[in-house]
Amino acid sequence: MNFWVTFCRILFKQEAYEEETFKILWEMSTPGSETEKYFLRIPQTEYFFDERKKPEPIEKMPNVRFAIYPS
């Protein structure tokens, strides 16, 4: 199998694992849940000075806001 095909399959699997993990942890940290006390939801700001891939994976997360500044 081609190296790049294998690499892309691994990359897409990794993104899927990360997305599923985030969904589970976000649900567990919901205010009022039994497990809320184990999590700390804090605002985070990231600044980018270059183009990001589209769609940006972070756009799937709730309450996300980000901006890309031209260099």
N, C-alpha and C positions, 0 to 999 in steps of 0.2 A: 504494500500500500504506500502511496505517495506520502512523504513526510508532511507536507502542508495539509493534506486531507486529514491525516491523523492529528496534527496540531490543532486544526480548527475544530474537530470533533471534541477534543479534550477541552478547548477553550469554551465552547458552547455548553458542555456539561458542567464546567466549573461555574459559569454564570447562572445556570439553572439551580445548582446546589446553593449558591449564595443567595439567590432570590428566595428560594424556599425557606432557607434558614432565617432570613430577615423576616419573612411573613410570620413564622412561628414565634420568633422573639418579640416582634411588634405586638402580636396578640397577647403574649404572656405579660407584657409590660403595660397593658391597658389599665388606665386608672380604675380602681375598684376591684381588680382581679386579685385572687389569692397570692399570685406571684409578683404583683406590682412592686413590693418592697425590695425585691432583688435587682431592680433595674433603675436606671437614672436616665430619663429622657432630657437631653440638653440640646439647645440650638447649636448648630455648627455651620460655619461659613467657609466655603472654599472658593478661591479665585483662580480663574484659568486665563492664560494669555495666549492660548493657541486653540485651534478648532478641535472640538471633541467629536467622537464618532456619533452618528445618528442612527437610531434614537439613543439618547444618552440613558444608560441603565439606571442611573439615579432618578430619572424622571418617574419611575414606577413607584418610588417611595412616597408615602404620604407627607404632606406639608413641606415638600422640598422646594427650595428657591435657589437659583444660581444664576450667575452672569458670566459672560465671556467678554473680556476686555481686549480690544485690538492692540497688538504690540506696536 
